[in-house]
Amino acid sequence: VRILRSAWVARLAALVLLVSGLSLSKHRADSEAATLEVPDGAYGWTAELPVGERFMDGYHVVKNMGDVPVKIIRVTSELTGRTLREEGARVALLDRGYVAWQYLPSWPPREPKLGTVVPAEGAVLRPGHKASTYGYELLLGYEVIGKGRSTRKSVTVEYEVGGRRYKQTYVATLAICSPKPYKPGCADEYAGTF
Amino acid sequence: VTRTGASLAAALTLVSAAPAAGGTAPAHSGATTSAAPGVPTAPPDHITAVEVNPGLSARLKAATGNAQLQTLLAGTLMDDQGRPVAGVEVRVDLEPSRAVVHRQPKNVGAMSLQLARAATDSAGRFELRVPKLADPFEGFADQDGTVSLLVGSFGRTHSLLYHLRVRPPATDGAGWTWASVDAAVISPQASTIRRSAKVRTQGLRALRLTAHRNAPRAKRAGGIDVGEACSHNAWTWRKATGIGDLERRWVNVQRIHTDNQIRARYEWSNTSNLETDAAANLGAKGVLVSAGFVRSETVSAGVDFTLPAFGYQDAQVDFTFRPYHLQCMNPITGHWYYSGKFEWRPEIFTGGNRFAKPYSAIFPCGQYVTPIEQRLWVARTSSFTYANGVSLLGVTLRSRQTNSENHKLTYTASSPTWICGKDDWPTRASQVREK
């Protein structure tokens, strides 16, 4: 009876350890995921551009709010329509001259005030005071490949913290109309609830 | 010392002669105000009141005896001179939602639900602990799921009323969070919390509230201060309905600054997230003090503001303000009597709107500058507090617009230019201007 009782106590202890381990692990995952702060709410911009233009959208500030590095794995756009093509993503580091540059009519961007620019895939966002206040700027490249209106609904960032992978999607819309001027005007891709 | 609210009558009916346990009865009930500028018509003694959510009252009562408690609010109570107010009782009540308040007939109040009360120690410290409760908070929560808490303390020499808006726990055991942080009442010692993302949770436990001195000749009834006696009893607010009780004031909702290249449009969809300080009369002598943020009683449609280039303006809207009298229940007779305390609150947006020149200087563009060339729109949660958003009967009150995804702020650049945010990059900043 004593042996049986001991076995049950051991099993119970193992179960408690397992449950508490899972709970701690989830807590750690939540905390690590929050290390990268992406834009929240909803915002976007609208432009009329000529067919063939390659341009940069730099209105994406991400912040490292933790005390460990964040490694970017991939940045992707949710596009609708047939007139806009994704050309890639880069990251402007902390030495840039402006916190975010909305639009440049070139891709890849050639602008000294963007400071050090690296490919988004594999970019390491180091922590620190400036990383958590000023943040890093994601630069997204697109090409207008036809006439009409196309939009971007959201942006997804996949990243790694402490050897684990996470993914966040945020609402930052684009509405691009071509040719320029576009009649009767290019409507915003408004994503609020007004 | 922590106790939950007084026991309440069972059903959602008019509350009459059911005495509340642990309460204090004044010698007799009676209105105490006299006519003076800014003092509304005294309310009748005998009003009735409805219990808003008897189920929640029952859950609270049941949970009090056997559940673990959690800290809802904690901090210190100081007087106007910064000295601790020791040995007085502080209470926190859940306030009825604006929809419930709005639909009450004349002379009927919707009762607050007392969550906890505790005494301050010699340093003025208090801690208000509540059972672990979760949704639903029907009858108390506004449409966005947030609730208003009222912290009160009526001592022999000092009184306090302070409203704050919080988000209740979604599940049992989860924490209460500040829906719209009021940095002005966070203890100066907690400056690190104020700057951190934890302000919504930890800030509620680092409050520094100010109690105001009672009027020296506050009328007493039978030797008992009716306000002080009110501390322990059930509360309700009664809307003043006297002719001439309404005041109309301009309230700031947004500050917009354009230079030579930007035109701005602010589409203010409705009034649901505009708050102003309540202006409370605690000493019953017509001296008003700020009593924390409250929302208007009704939600109305908003308006669009369009600002051309070279503008530096405050978008203002016209509101009516109405007095509400704090009534307390005599636990022995079950009758409601007037506490001698009242406050002015925003009631209805009249539809009036205008641009006005701001009083304060333009904020400097710091590190959050961005080149902009294309039309930008933003519909993000952001909050901006005006220190002098309303002027009412001799007191300057704050107004606060919390933008949500229910609004749209659009900046249109006629040629490439720069905009900057006051405290973050422009899509996240509380204020944006053209550089």
Boltz contact constraints between the chains, C-beta under 6 A:
constraints:
  - contact:
      token1: [A, 41]
      token2: [B, 380]
      max_distance: 6.0
  - contact:
      token1: [A, 41]
      token2: [B, 381]
      max_distance: 6.0
  - contact:
      token1: [A, 42]
      token2: [B, 379]
      max_distance: 6.0
  - contact:
      token1: [A, 42]
      token2: [B, 405]
      max_distance: 6.0
  - contact:
      token1: [A, 43]
      token2: [B, 378]
      max_distance: 6.0
  - contact:
      token1: [A, 43]
      token2: [B, 427]
      max_distance: 6.0
  - contact:
      token1: [A, 44]
      token2: [B, 377]
      max_distance: 6.0
  - contact:
      token1: [A, 45]
      token2: [B, 374]
      max_distance: 6.0
  - contact:
      token1: [A, 45]
      token2: [B, 376]
      max_distance: 6.0
  - contact:
      token1: [A, 46]
      token2: [B, 375]
      max_distance: 6.0
  - contact:
      token1: [A, 47]
      token2: [B, 374]
      max_distance: 6.0
  - contact:
      token1: [A, 61]
      token2: [B, 425]
      max_distance: 6.0
  - contact:
      token1: [A, 98]
      token2: [B, 369]
      max_distance: 6.0
  - contact:
      token1: [A, 98]
      token2: [B, 370]
      max_distance: 6.0
  - contact:
      token1: [A, 98]
      token2: [B, 371]
      max_distance: 6.0
  - contact:
      token1: [A, 99]
      token2: [B, 368]
      max_distance: 6.0
  - contact:
      token1: [A, 99]
      token2: [B, 370]
      max_distance: 6.0
  - contact:
      token1: [A, 99]
      token2: [B, 425]
      max_distance: 6.0
  - contact:
      token1: [A, 100]
      token2: [B, 370]
      max_distance: 6.0
  - contact:
      token1: [A, 100]
      token2: [B, 425]
      max_distance: 6.0
  - contact:
      token1: [A, 101]
      token2: [B, 371]
      max_distance: 6.0
  - contact:
      token1: [A, 102]
      token2: [B, 372]
      max_distance: 6.0
  - contact:
      token1: [A, 103]
      token2: [B, 373]
      max_distance: 6.0
  - contact:
      token1: [A, 103]
      token2: [B, 374]
      max_distance: 6.0
  - contact:
      token1: [A, 188]
      token2: [B, 377]
      max_distance: 6.0
  - contact:
      token1: [A, 192]
      token2: [B, 379]
      max_distance: 6.0
  - contact:
      token1: [A, 192]
      token2: [B, 405]
      max_distance: 6.0
  - contact:
      token1: [A, 192]
      token2: [B, 408]
      max_distance: 6.0
  - contact:
      token1: [A, 193]
      token2: [B, 405]
      max_distance: 6.0
  - contact:
      token1: [A, 193]
      token2: [B, 406]
      max_distance: 6.0
  - contact:
      token1: [A, 194]
      token2: [B, 267]
      max_distance: 6.0
  - contact:
      token1: [A, 194]
      token2: [B, 269]
      max_distance: 6.0
  - contact:
      token1: [A, 194]
      token2: [B, 406]
      max_distance: 6.0
  - contact:
      token1: [A, 194]
      token2: [B, 408]
      max_distance: 6.0
